[in-house]
Amino acid sequence: MKSPKSISRRDALKLFSTFGASAFLSACGASIASPAGRKNSVGRVVVVGGGFGGATAAKYLKIADPKLEVTLIEPQKRYYTCPFTNLYLGGLREFNSLGHGYDELRDKYGVTVIHQKAADVDPEGHRLKLEDGTEVKWDRLILSPGIDIRWGALEGYDREAAQKAPHAWQAGPQTHLLKEQLEAMPENGTFILVAPENPYRCPPGPYERVSMVANYCREHKPKAKILLLDAKDNFSKQGLFMQGWKENYGDMIEWVGLSNDGKVIRVDADKLEVETEFGTIHKADVLNVVPPQKAGFIADRAGVTDESGWVPIEPETFRSQKHEHIYVIGDATQAAPMPKSGFVANNQAKVTARAIVADLRGEDPMPGTWANTCYSVIAPDYGITVANVFEVHDGELREVPGSGGVSPLEVDPTFRRQEARYAAAWYAGIAQDTWGTKPQS
Ligand SMILES: Cc1cc2nc3c(=O)[nH]c(=O)nc-3n(C[C@H](O)[C@H](O)[C@H](O)COP(=O)(O)OP(=O)(O)OC[C@H]3O[C@@H](n4cnc5c(N)ncnc54)[C@H](O)[C@@H]3O)c2cc1C
């Protein structure tokens, strides 16, 4: 490791992108500076969305250059993560433990946090309009608004239907509604989950969800049935999930893929019924619909989405392809083969923060690499993983050949137990990195 004085700016920026704040700071021998006054400012960056992508970007911008004026726009004073909401449904986690605040960003890093919704963007005038009409000026804008639901894209599934057949794909009231319905389900009831086509937030999420619903039912409603109707024939960590379901829950979970008439084309939320492509009607006691999605609406307002509803980006920096001073990260982007995960959003934020600092200094961005590790918990002592590293190759994002993989199929129970523990450790680590939340003992 180089001495504090000899580390170059290039090395320092690379360090924080790859290893995070502590490595970056300890290598620099630096302490974090207090917020910069306007006259010392080297640029104004406004970040919309204080989730995995946005909160991380705000922090790492300030670490890269404390003289940047960084403003985070996020309506919620407490953000609840989607990761581990499935564990809450399964009875393994308290909902409160999934909430995170913005004190560290404000007090330690000097980010200005405004708890409002961004209502509109003027890309040419470099202005963001908030819901109360206030305008915020920026030199560079980062959007990390996550997803919105494409209401009506699945026939019968609108906002009203979601009050009877929750999606619970954004953490909060929808999660509580689904939990209440699960608890009120008859002992021998049928829980149906409808899974969408790609792309959508958290590819393994539906499969972890039915695992955790089964974990709840095993204890409280052992005669229940869980039916997963899927618009796909293949899904993330498929072999591992199937094996885990059999080992932990016997025949409780039935998965029906696209080729076996698993694609749902119509929802009747009043009757808790769904109709598949070939006309089969399934009746549920609890109906959980994961609907088609798109980028959060503010991306549309900024004019950075395309006809897919997602945001095309320049792969090296995640600069929008449509506006050179707007960057977009997280679930809102088209960044395949990267999945729409919190881990990836956090990584993208670091690479993009670095790119924006270079951009404002008139320097070229350094090449980035991004990683993803996604844990899924099938049962309390039973975890599985997929991991990948991504790079830009010939102008396109791709998985680094040979870089990733999934947990092995043939292992003894200790291995699965360890992976369930790593999942909890991962959550604690990313929550600390993103919002400064102290790990719970
Ligand atoms: C059930 C489930 C389980 C999951 N499990 C995992 C997991 O184990 N590991 C993992 O890595 N990922 C997991 N994910 C995926 C993860 O939740 C997302 O990929 C991640 O939240 C994306 O981060 P983001 O910053 O793009 O969006 P978000 O985290 O959704 O943050 C967006 C923020 O923007 C704010 N916002 C939106 N619009 C505006 C606006 N106009 N103005 C101001 N603020 C706005 C919102 O309030 C929100 O706080 C899971 C998802 C689900 C649904």
The ligand as a MOL file (V3000), in Angstrom:
LIG
                    3D

  0  0  0     0  0            999 V3000
M  V30 BEGIN CTAB
M  V30 COUNTS 53 58 0 0 0
M  V30 BEGIN ATOM
M  V30 1 C -38.4680 -8.9090 -2.9430 0
M  V30 2 C -37.1510 -8.3150 -3.3600 0
M  V30 3 C -35.9730 -8.8240 -2.8590 0
M  V30 4 C -34.7520 -8.2790 -3.2480 0
M  V30 5 N -33.6080 -8.8190 -2.7530 0
M  V30 6 C -32.4100 -8.3560 -3.1460 0
M  V30 7 C -31.2170 -8.9100 -2.6430 0
M  V30 8 O -31.2290 -9.8480 -1.8320 0
M  V30 9 N -30.0360 -8.3840 -3.0650 0
M  V30 10 C -29.9860 -7.3380 -3.9380 0
M  V30 11 O -28.8750 -6.9040 -4.2620 0
M  V30 12 N -31.1110 -6.7850 -4.4420 0
M  V30 13 C -32.3140 -7.2680 -4.0720 0
M  V30 14 N -33.4730 -6.6900 -4.5660 0
M  V30 15 C -33.3770 -5.6330 -5.6020 0
M  V30 16 C -33.1700 -4.2390 -5.0180 0
M  V30 17 O -34.2310 -3.8980 -4.1540 0
M  V30 18 C -33.1000 -3.1990 -6.1200 0
M  V30 19 O -32.3060 -3.6600 -7.1710 0
M  V30 20 C -32.5300 -1.8860 -5.5970 0
M  V30 21 O -33.4170 -1.3440 -4.6460 0
M  V30 22 C -32.2820 -0.8870 -6.7340 0
M  V30 23 O -31.7580 0.3090 -6.2310 0
M  V30 24 P -32.1840 1.7100 -6.9140 0
M  V30 25 O -31.3660 2.7580 -6.2750 0
M  V30 26 O -32.1820 1.5640 -8.3730 0
M  V30 27 O -33.7280 1.8650 -6.5080 0
M  V30 28 P -34.4020 1.9330 -5.0720 0
M  V30 29 O -33.5670 1.2370 -4.0670 0
M  V30 30 O -35.8100 1.5110 -5.2570 0
M  V30 31 O -34.3730 3.4600 -4.7010 0
M  V30 32 C -35.1180 4.3900 -5.4220 0
M  V30 33 C -35.4090 5.5720 -4.5070 0
M  V30 34 O -35.7940 6.6730 -5.3210 0
M  V30 35 C -36.8320 7.3620 -4.6980 0
M  V30 36 N -37.5510 8.0680 -5.7670 0
M  V30 37 C -38.2450 7.5470 -6.7940 0
M  V30 38 N -38.7450 8.5260 -7.5640 0
M  V30 39 C -38.3370 9.6850 -7.0060 0
M  V30 40 C -38.5380 11.0540 -7.3300 0
M  V30 41 N -39.2830 11.4240 -8.3870 0
M  V30 42 N -37.9810 11.9940 -6.5370 0
M  V30 43 C -37.2360 11.6430 -5.4590 0
M  V30 44 N -37.0180 10.3610 -5.1000 0
M  V30 45 C -37.5660 9.3960 -5.8720 0
M  V30 46 C -37.6520 6.2890 -4.0010 0
M  V30 47 O -38.3810 6.8440 -2.9090 0
M  V30 48 C -36.5650 5.3110 -3.5460 0
M  V30 49 O -36.1520 5.5830 -2.2320 0
M  V30 50 C -34.7130 -7.2030 -4.1620 0
M  V30 51 C -35.9150 -6.6780 -4.6610 0
M  V30 52 C -37.1210 -7.2300 -4.2780 0
M  V30 53 C -38.3980 -6.6560 -4.8210 0
M  V30 END ATOM
M  V30 BEGIN BOND
M  V30 1 1 1 2
M  V30 2 1 2 3
M  V30 3 2 2 52
M  V30 4 2 3 4
M  V30 5 1 4 5
M  V30 6 1 4 50
M  V30 7 2 5 6
M  V30 8 1 6 7
M  V30 9 1 6 13
M  V30 10 2 7 8
M  V30 11 1 7 9
M  V30 12 1 9 10
M  V30 13 2 10 11
M  V30 14 1 10 12
M  V30 15 2 12 13
M  V30 16 1 13 14
M  V30 17 1 14 15
M  V30 18 1 14 50
M  V30 19 1 15 16
M  V30 20 1 16 17
M  V30 21 1 16 18
M  V30 22 1 18 19
M  V30 23 1 18 20
M  V30 24 1 20 21
M  V30 25 1 20 22
M  V30 26 1 22 23
M  V30 27 1 23 24
M  V30 28 2 24 25
M  V30 29 1 24 26
M  V30 30 1 24 27
M  V30 31 1 27 28
M  V30 32 2 28 29
M  V30 33 1 28 30
M  V30 34 1 28 31
M  V30 35 1 31 32
M  V30 36 1 32 33
M  V30 37 1 33 34
M  V30 38 1 33 48
M  V30 39 1 34 35
M  V30 40 1 35 36
M  V30 41 1 35 46
M  V30 42 1 36 37
M  V30 43 1 36 45
M  V30 44 2 37 38
M  V30 45 1 38 39
M  V30 46 1 39 40
M  V30 47 2 39 45
M  V30 48 1 40 41
M  V30 49 2 40 42
M  V30 50 1 42 43
M  V30 51 2 43 44
M  V30 52 1 44 45
M  V30 53 1 46 47
M  V30 54 1 46 48
M  V30 55 1 48 49
M  V30 56 2 50 51
M  V30 57 1 51 52
M  V30 58 1 52 53
M  V30 END BOND
M  V30 END CTAB
M  END
